[in-house]
Amino acid sequence: MKRLFCLLLCVLMVFGAIGCASTGEPAEPEGEALFAPGTYTGYGQGFYLGEPIKVDVTVMRILL
C-alpha cells in the first residue's frame, strides 16, 4: 500500500512539473502604457532619525 501511494505521488509530481514548464518565449503583451518611459524621482522622510530619502525609478515600458 505504501509503494502504491509513493508511486501515485511521484506520478502526480511529474505531471505537476510538466504542467508548470514554460513552452518557449513569452509573447510580447500589447496594451496601453501606464507611465511614459523616463526617470521618476520621489522624496520622503525616513523612519530612522527622520533622514530625507530620495528614490529614482526608471521606467522602460509598463503595460496595463
N, C-alpha and C positions, 0 to 999 in steps of 0.2 A: 504494500500500500504506500509506503514511504517512497519507493522508487517511482511509482506511477505519479505521485504528487510532484516529485522533483522533475520528472520528465515533462509533465504538463507545465510546470512553472518555467522550465527552460524554453519550451516552445513559445509560451506567451512572451517571454523576454525577447526572443528572436524576432517575433512579429512586431513587437513594440519598437525595437531598434530599426527594423526595416521601415516601419511607418513614419519614423521621425527623420529618416535620412533625407538629405537635400537631393533635388533632382536636377541640379545644374545651377547656372547663374540666375539670380532673381531678376524678374522683369523690372524695367525702369517704371516707377509709378508716374502716372500722369495726373495733373491736377493744378489747382491754383496755389501759388506760394503764399505762406503766411507772412513772411518777412521778406523785405528786399535784401539781396545779398549786400554784405558790408560788415563793418565792425560797430558794435553797440557797446556803450560804456555805462555802467551803473555805479552809484556811490551809496554807501551805507555806513552805519556805525557798528563797530564790533562789540561783541558781548564782553570780552575780557578787557578791562580798563577803558572801554569806550573808544578805542582807536578807530580812525577812519579806515574804510575798506573800499578799494576800487576794483571792479570786476569788468574785464573786457571779454566780449563774446564775438567771435567771427562767424557769420552765417554765410555758408556757401550756397545751400539750397535746402529749403524745408517745404515739404508739400503737405497739403491738407489731408 
